[in-house]
């Protein structure tokens, strides 16, 4: 058995400073979302006043509904396309154009969002597409597809291909073997990819600002426009709700990824 590492006072202090730097502003934001005062820097007691104000804000509700619809549709489309791309890279072997295909697939991982948003804007202008829900959805699908492909391909690479080959030897075609054998094994990673895509879409501001149109602002765009005129306590409330929703999704994605890893290890060759 290896020796247990002991945390020195320096390590504890460094860990505390790091966590404080990362999470103290978020904690302050959450606390002040329950502030009764109209001034965000003056504490006026505990209250749910700004959550009630938020529910009565029609523009904020519309922006939230827009973001949820875009995130759901784009995450679903990105999960389907990303899974197929991962299967092609993991199961198709060496084919002509593989390097170009994988490079184009993973380009959004390293490409600045400003460049990506501007290029999509020029595309939509060139094809005379009305900017709104569908243009934002297409942009977010392009953004999140690569993340899904990375997650799913990692799981596919860890699976034993002899399981699919055995299914095909028993009479299953490639599609049926994938649906009956492979898909159940990688399903947790597919779900984790969907949750990751949903979160990224819900959080995006830069690309959405390039591809949206009048009357179709997403929630991040609405929050940014409100903050430019001054931070209102209502913004703290909506940000707290977003933090809570994203935290739940991250926990669920982590659990799904852990389950996928366990299944992958069980299915991996010894």
C-alpha positions in Angstrom: 0.0 0.0 0.0 1.2 3.4 -0.9 1.9 6.0 1.8 -0.9 8.4 2.4 -0.1 12.0 1.5 -0.4 14.5 4.3 -1.6 18.0 3.5 0.8 20.5 4.8 -0.3 24.0 6.0 1.0 25.4 2.8 -1.1 23.0 0.6 -4.2 23.7 2.7 -3.7 27.4 2.3 -3.1 27.1 -1.4 -6.2 24.9 -1.8 -8.3 27.3 0.2 -7.1 30.3 -1.8 -7.8 28.6 -5.1 -11.3 27.5 -4.1 -12.0 30.9 -2.7 -10.9 32.6 -5.9 -13.1 30.4 -8.0 -16.2 30.1 -5.9 -16.4 33.1 -3.5 -17.8 35.4 -6.2 -20.5 32.8 -7.0 -21.4 32.4 -3.3 -21.7 36.2 -2.9 -23.9 36.4 -6.0 -26.2 33.6 -4.6 -26.5 35.3 -1.2 -27.3 38.7 -2.7 -30.0 37.1 -4.8 -32.0 36.9 -1.6 -31.2 40.5 -0.6 -34.3 42.6 0.0 -32.6 45.9 -0.9 -32.8 47.3 -4.4 -29.1 48.2 -4.1 -27.0 45.2 -4.9 -24.2 46.3 -2.7 -26.3 47.1 0.4 -27.7 44.2 2.5 -31.4 44.7 3.4 -32.3 41.3 4.9 -33.4 38.0 3.5 -36.2 38.0 1.0 -37.5 36.2 -2.1 -38.6 39.6 -3.6 -36.4 39.4 -6.7 -37.4 35.9 -7.5 -41.0 37.2 -7.6 -39.9 40.1 -9.7 -38.2 37.7 -12.0 -41.3 35.6 -12.5 -43.3 38.8 -13.4 -40.7 39.9 -16.0 -42.1 38.8 -19.4 -39.0 39.7 -21.4 -36.8 37.6 -19.1 -39.3 34.7 -19.3 -39.3 34.8 -23.1 -35.5 34.9 -23.2 -35.3 31.9 -20.9 -37.8 29.9 -22.9 -35.9 30.8 -26.1 -32.6 29.6 -24.5 -34.2 26.3 -23.3 -35.7 25.6 -26.7 -32.4 26.3 -28.5 -30.4 24.3 -26.0 -32.8 21.2 -26.2 -33.0 21.1 -30.0 -29.3 21.9 -30.6 -28.1 19.4 -28.0 -30.3 16.7 -29.5 -29.1 17.3 -33.0 -25.5 17.6 -31.9 -25.8 14.3 -29.9 -27.1 12.4 -33.0 -24.5 13.9 -35.4 -21.7 13.7 -32.9 -22.4 10.0 -32.1 -22.4 9.1 -35.8 -19.2 11.0 -36.3 -17.6 9.2 -33.3 -18.7 5.9 -34.7 -17.2 6.7 -38.1 -13.8 7.7 -36.6 -13.8 4.7 -34.2 -15.2 1.9 -36.4 -14.5 2.9 -40.0 -10.7 2.4 -39.8 -8.5 4.3 -42.1 -10.4 5.9 -45.0 -9.6 8.6 -47.5 -10.1 12.0 -46.0 -10.1 10.8 -42.4 -7.5 13.4 -41.3 -9.4 16.2 -42.9 -12.7 15.0 -41.4 -11.4 14.7 -37.9 -9.6 18.0 -38.2 -12.8 19.8 -39.3 -14.8 17.9 -36.6 -12.6 19.0 -33.8 -11.9 22.6 -35.1 -14.5 24.2 -32.9 -12.7 23.0 -29.8 -9.8 25.3 -30.5 -11.3 28.0 -32.7 -12.2 31.3 -31.0 -15.9 31.8 -30.7 -15.7 35.2 -32.3 -14.3 33.7 -35.5 -16.8 31.0 -35.5 -19.7 33.4 -34.8 -18.6 35.8 -37.6 -18.2 33.0 -40.1 -21.7 31.6 -39.3 -23.1 35.1 -39.6 -21.5 35.5 -43.1 -22.9 32.2 -44.1 -26.4 33.0 -43.0 -26.2 36.4 -44.8 -24.9 34.7 -48.0 -27.8 32.3 -48.1 -30.3 35.0 -47.0 -31.4 33.1 -44.0 -33.6 35.0 -41.5 -31.7 35.1 -38.3 -33.7 33.8 -35.3 -34.4 30.5 -33.5 -33.1 28.2 -36.3 -29.9 30.1 -37.0 -29.0 30.1 -33.3 -29.9 26.4 -33.1 -27.7 25.6 -36.1 -24.8 27.6 -34.7 -25.0 25.9 -31.3 -25.2 22.5 -33.0 -22.0 23.3 -34.8 -20.4 24.4 -31.6 -21.4 21.5 -29.4 -21.2 18.6 -31.9 -17.4 18.2 -31.5 -17.8 17.9 -27.7 -20.2 15.1 -28.1 -18.0 13.3 -30.6 -15.0 13.5 -28.2 -17.0 12.0 -25.3 -18.6 9.2 -27.3 -15.4 8.3 -29.2 -13.5 7.9 -26.0 -16.0 5.3 -24.8 -16.1 3.6 -28.2 -12.3 3.2 -28.2 -12.4 1.4 -24.9 -15.0 -1.2 -25.9 -14.2 -4.7 -27.2 -15.1 -4.9 -30.9 -15.4 -8.6 -30.6 -18.8 -8.1 -29.0 -20.1 -6.5 -32.2 -18.4 -9.1 -34.3 -20.0 -11.9 -32.3 -23.4 -10.3 -32.8 -22.8 -10.1 -36.6 -21.7 -13.7 -36.6 -25.0 -14.6 -35.0 -26.9 -12.9 -37.9 -27.1 -9.2 -37.0 -26.3 -6.6 -39.6 -23.9 -3.8 -38.7 -26.8 -1.4 -37.9 -28.6 -3.9 -35.7 -25.4 -5.0 -34.0 -24.7 -1.4 -33.1 -28.2 -0.8 -31.9 -28.4 -4.0 -29.8 -24.8 -4.2 -28.5 -22.8 -1.1 -28.8 -25.4 1.6 -28.1 -26.5 0.2 -24.7 -22.8 0.2 -23.7 -22.1 3.8 -24.8 -25.5 5.2 -23.8 -24.3 6.8 -20.6 -21.6 8.6 -22.6 -24.2 9.7 -25.1 -26.4 11.1 -22.3 -23.3 12.8 -20.8 -22.6 14.3 -24.2 -26.2 15.6 -24.5 -26.0 17.2 -21.1 -22.6 18.8 -22.0 -24.1 20.2 -25.2 -27.2 21.5 -23.5 -25.1 23.3 -20.9 -22.7 24.8 -23.5 -25.7 26.0 -25.5 -27.4 27.5 -22.5 -24.2 29.3 -21.6 -23.2 30.7 -25.0 -23.2 34.4 -25.5 -20.7 35.2 -28.3 -22.0 32.9 -31.1 -25.6 33.6 -30.2 -25.1 37.4 -30.4 -23.8 37.0 -34.0 -26.5 34.6 -35.2 -29.7 35.8 -33.4 -32.2 38.4 -34.8 -34.8 40.8 -33.5 -37.2 39.3 -31.0 -35.2 36.1 -30.5 -32.7 37.0 -27.8 -31.4 34.2 -25.7 -31.1 34.5 -21.9 -27.3 35.3 -21.8 -27.9 38.1 -24.4 -30.7 39.4 -22.3 -28.7 39.3 -19.1 -25.7 41.1 -20.8 -28.0 43.8 -22.1 -29.4 44.3 -18.7 -26.0 44.4 -17.0 -24.8 47.1 -19.3 -27.4 49.4 -17.9 -26.5 48.5 -14.3 -26.7 45.4 -12.2 -30.2 44.8 -10.8 -30.9 42.3 -8.0 -33.2 40.5 -10.5 -30.0 39.5 -12.4 -28.6 37.9 -9.3 -31.8 35.8 -9.0 -31.7 34.5 -12.6 -28.0 33.8 -12.3 -28.6 31.8 -9.2 -31.2 29.7 -11.0 -28.8 29.1 -13.9 -26.1 28.1 -11.5 -28.5 25.6 -9.8 -29.6 24.2 -13.1 -26.0 23.8 -14.5 -24.9 22.2 -11.2 -27.6 19.6 -11.5 -26.6 18.9 -15.1 -22.9 18.6 -14.3 -23.6 16.2 -11.4 -25.8 14.1 -13.7 -23.2 14.1 -16.5 -20.5 13.1 -14.0 -22.6 10.2 -12.8 -23.4 9.1 -16.3 -19.7 9.4 -17.3 -18.7 7.2 -14.3 -21.3 4.6 -15.2 -20.0 4.7 -18.8 -16.4 4.1 -17.6 -17.5 1.2 -15.4 -19.4 -0.4 -18.3 -16.4 0.3 -20.6 -14.0 -1.4 -18.3 -16.3 -4.4 -18.0 -16.6 -4.6 -21.7 -12.9 -4.0 -22.5 -10.8 -7.0 -23.4 -8.6 -8.4 -20.6 
